[in-house]
Amino acid sequence: MKRRALLAGLTLLTRPAAAAEAVTLEVASASLVSDDPSGLPALRLDFNRRGRRAMAEFTARHVGQTIDVLIGGTIVTSPMIMEPIAGGSVIIRGGDLSEAALREMARRLQAGDAIVRMRTRPQR
């Protein structure tokens, strides 16, 4: 009996993680804003029609999961999706992001020098 339990445990430990899903979002505008509750700087991203649809579909599939939001290949936040995001814009705030870093992200996005991606974390 112990051998079966051990084999079952090893099977679970060695099973490959599920692949992460990612989506690239097309940004219509990016700007530095003041976060209402805290007054701290935040980055507002507004997506075009395709970006809005892609974000709504992606977040609907991953409610309850933690995702990574990447700008220019760098993870800027890792929120848990509480509900589908269909409004077409997001505010990125908090964490270790300085006002200068947020301003630079907005500049790069406005210039078309960076992309926004959302990806799931691999499930084990």
C-alpha positions in Angstrom: 0.0 0.0 0.0 2.8 2.4 0.8 4.4 1.7 -2.5 1.3 2.7 -4.4 1.0 5.9 -2.4 4.6 6.7 -3.1 4.2 6.0 -6.8 1.1 8.2 -6.9 3.0 11.0 -5.2 5.9 10.7 -7.6 3.6 10.8 -10.5 2.1 14.1 -9.2 5.5 15.6 -8.6 6.9 14.7 -12.0 3.9 15.7 -14.0 4.8 18.6 -16.3 3.3 22.0 -15.5 0.5 23.2 -17.8 1.7 25.7 -20.3 1.1 29.3 -19.7 -1.3 31.2 -21.9 -0.3 34.7 -23.1 -2.1 37.5 -25.0 -0.6 40.6 -26.5 -2.8 43.7 -26.0 -2.8 46.6 -28.4 -2.6 49.9 -26.5 -4.5 53.0 -27.8 -3.0 55.3 -25.1 -0.8 55.2 -22.0 -0.6 58.0 -19.4 0.7 58.7 -16.0 -2.3 59.4 -13.6 -2.8 59.9 -9.9 -4.4 56.9 -8.2 -7.6 58.1 -6.5 -7.4 56.3 -3.2 -3.7 56.8 -2.5 -2.8 59.8 -4.6 0.3 57.9 -5.7 1.3 57.8 -9.4 -0.2 55.1 -11.5 -0.1 54.1 -15.2 -3.4 54.1 -17.1 -3.6 51.9 -20.2 -6.4 52.3 -22.7 -6.7 49.5 -25.3 -8.0 49.7 -28.8 -11.0 47.6 -29.9 -8.9 44.5 -30.5 -7.0 44.9 -27.3 -10.2 45.4 -25.3 -11.7 42.3 -26.8 -8.6 40.2 -26.2 -8.3 41.4 -22.6 -12.0 40.6 -22.0 -11.7 37.1 -23.4 -8.4 36.4 -21.6 -9.6 37.6 -18.2 -12.9 35.8 -18.5 -11.0 32.5 -19.0 -8.7 33.1 -16.1 -11.0 34.4 -13.3 -9.5 33.3 -9.9 -6.0 33.0 -11.3 -2.9 35.1 -10.8 -1.5 36.5 -14.0 1.6 38.5 -14.9 1.3 41.8 -16.7 4.4 42.6 -18.8 5.4 45.8 -20.4 8.4 45.7 -22.7 9.2 42.1 -21.4 9.3 43.2 -17.7 6.7 42.0 -15.2 5.2 45.1 -13.8 2.4 43.5 -11.7 0.9 40.1 -10.9 -2.7 40.5 -10.0 -5.3 37.9 -9.3 -8.2 38.2 -11.8 -11.3 38.7 -9.7 -13.7 39.2 -12.7 -13.5 39.6 -16.4 -12.1 43.0 -17.4 -14.3 44.3 -20.3 -14.0 48.0 -19.9 -10.9 48.4 -22.1 -8.6 50.1 -19.6 -6.5 49.2 -16.6 -4.7 51.1 -13.9 -1.3 49.8 -12.8 -0.3 51.0 -9.4 1.7 50.0 -6.3 4.6 47.7 -6.0 8.1 48.8 -6.6 7.3 51.1 -9.5 8.6 54.6 -9.2 7.0 57.6 -10.8 9.9 57.8 -13.2 9.6 54.1 -14.2 5.8 54.6 -14.8 6.5 57.7 -16.8 9.1 55.8 -18.9 6.6 52.9 -19.6 4.0 55.4 -20.7 6.4 57.1 -23.0 7.6 53.8 -24.5 4.0 52.6 -25.0 2.9 55.9 -26.6 5.9 55.7 -29.0 5.2 52.1 -29.9 8.5 51.0 -28.4 7.0 48.5 -26.0 4.1 46.0 -25.9 1.8 44.9 -23.2 1.3 41.2 -22.6 -0.7 39.3 -20.0 0.2 35.7 -19.3 -1.0 33.0 -16.9 1.3 31.4 -14.5 2.0 27.7 -15.3 -0.3 25.5 -13.2 1.2 22.6 -11.4 
